[in-house]
Amino acid sequence: MTLRNILIHPDPRLKKLCDPVPTVSPEIGALAEDMLQTMYDAPGVGLAAPQVGVLQRLFVMDCVKEDDAAPKPMVLINPEITWTSEEENTYEEGCLSIPDQYAPVTRPKQVRMSWMGLDGKQHEEEFDDLWATCAQHELDHLNGKLFIDYLGAMKRQMITRKMVKLKRENARL
């Protein structure tokens, strides 16, 4: 298991459409384990493969927030949304690739997703609230979309400038 570096926006890899994972292999299992550990270490509730420089359709998430609750790590390979509710939720979203920046994003309150698990089988589950927001946010990553793409141009440009400055400062360290 290895902690992976998380790409920081702007990075062209974060804007690419990811390729489907052809088969579940030991390498995919190792990638998923690395991503879960990287996500927990960050800390975050979701992490998509392109955020660690792997342009494949895979993300991990665990939205359990209570300290006394057991973690619920999930690995979703080639995920697809099969249904969304008409009811919406607005969350202050953040992103491990856009550190310390948050903005309200409105999305469907509930979604049903289907995906392949590490067991090679198809799974389907309905998510709501934070789980639904996280699943949609991570799926966006696989399609080259960031949460700031939902914001107005001025706010998006301001956040992008902050990230460019952060990357410049980090490069000096």
N, C-alpha and C positions, 0 to 999 in steps of 0.2 A: 504494500500500500504506500502511495506517494501523495503528498500534498501537491497539487498542481497550481501553477500561476494562473490567476484570473486576468483575462484581458480587460483593459480599460478603454472605454469609448473615448475618442473615436479610433476604431481599429477596423479596417476593411473586412476582416473575417466576421465581425459581428453583424454585418449587413448582407451576408450571403445566405442563399437558400441552401439548406443542408440536404445531403443525400440520404436516402433510406439505408438502414442497417440491413444488409442482405441476410445474415444469419447470426444467431446468438453464438458467440465463440468465447473461449477463455479470455481473449483480449478485451472483448466487450464487457465481460464480467469484471475484469480488473479495472477497466476504465470507470465503470459504474461505482465500484468500491472507492477508487481514488476521488471521484466526484462527490460522493457522499461525505467522505472525510474532509474534503476541501470545503464543502458547503457548511458542515458543522463547525469547522475551524474558523470560518470567515467572520462571524456567524451569519447564516442566512437560512431561508426556508425553501429555496429552490436554486438549482444550477443546471444550465443547459450545456451540452457538449461544446457548442461554438464558443462559449465563454472561457473554455480551457484550450481553445485552438483546434478542436476536433469537429470537422464539418459533417457530422452525422446526426440523424434524427433520434436523439436520446436526451432525456433529462431526468433529473432526480429531484425529489421534494420530500419534505417532512414539515408539516405545518403544526405539529403538536407544540404548544407554547407553554403549557403548565409544567413547572419544574418537577412535580411529583408524578406526572403522567409518563407512561412508557413511550419512547420514540416510535414513530411509524414511518420508517424510511421506505420510499417507493422509487422504483426504477421503471420508467416508461420508455419503451423502444417503439419507434415509428407510431407515435400517438396521433390520434385523430379525434376531433370533436364530432360526435354523432347527434347531439341535441343541445340546444341552449334555451334557457328560460326567457320569457319576455321581461320578467322582473329584473331590475338592475341593482347593482351595488356600486358605491364609490369608495375606493380605498386610497389611502396615501401610499402610493407604491414607491419602492426603492429598488435598487438593483446592485448586485455585487460588482458589475462592470461600470457602474456610475456611482461610486461611493459617496455617501453622505448627502445625496440629493434625493428629495422626495417631492412628489406631486400627486394631486388627486387624479385618478383614472377611473372612468366608469365602464363597467363590463357587465355581462349577464351574471346574475346572482348565482345561478346553478348551471352546470354543464355536465353532460355525459361524455365520457371519453372511452375510446377503445385503444388498446395498445398491446404490444407483445411484451411479455415479462422475460426475466432472465431464465425462466423455465422453458422458454420457446413457445409457450401457449398464449392464445389471445385472451385478454382480460377486458372487462368493461365495468365501469363504476361511475356513479353519479357523485359529483362534488358540489359543495355549496360554500358560500361565504369565502373565508380566506383560502380554503383549499381550491375553490373554483377560480379565484383571482390568480393564485399562484400557477395553477395548471395552464391557464390562458396566457399568462405572462411568459412562462417557459416555452410554451408552444410558439408564441410570437418569435422568440429567439431562433427557433428552428427555421422560421420563415424570413429571417433577416430583419425583424422588426424589434425596436426597443420601446420601452414605456414612454420615453420622451417624444416618440413619433405621434403620440396622442395629444400632445400639448401644442399650444400656439407657437408660431415661428419665433417670436421674441424670447419666450421662456426656454424653448429648445436651444436656441443659439446661445443664450446666457449659460445654460448648463454645459453645453459643449465647450464653450470658452473656458469654464472652470476646470473641465476635465483635461483640456490641452495644457493648461497651466499646471495642474497636478502632475501630469505625465512629465512635463519639463522639469519640475521640482524633484520628482522621483529619479529622473535620469541623472541628476547631479549627485545623488547620494551614493 
